[in-house]
Amino acid sequence: MESRTVKTAQEVRSDFLRKGQSIGHWADKHGFDRTTVNQVLTGRNAATRGVGHRIAVLLGMKDGEIVDECHQQA
C-alpha cells in the first residue's frame, strides 16, 4: 500500500473554507454524525477504530484503510 501525506485538522478546516463547504454539510453528505466529525477534528475522538477511523481516513487526516467488516473473513 502506498502511503500518502496526512493532513492536520487545521489543513482540513482550511480546505473546507477554501471550498466554501461546511463541516456539517460534509458530515451529512457522507452519512456521519456532525458531532463525531467535530470530535475527530478537535482530537476528542482518537480515530483509532470504528466511525472515527473512517472519518479520519476520508478527511485525509490518517493514512489508513477502510474495510467493510461485514465482508471480512475470520
Protein Blocks (a to p, Z undefined) as FASTA:
>chain_A
ZZdddddfklmmmmmmmnopafklmmmmnopafklmmmmmnopagolgcjllmmmmmnop
accddddfklpcZZ
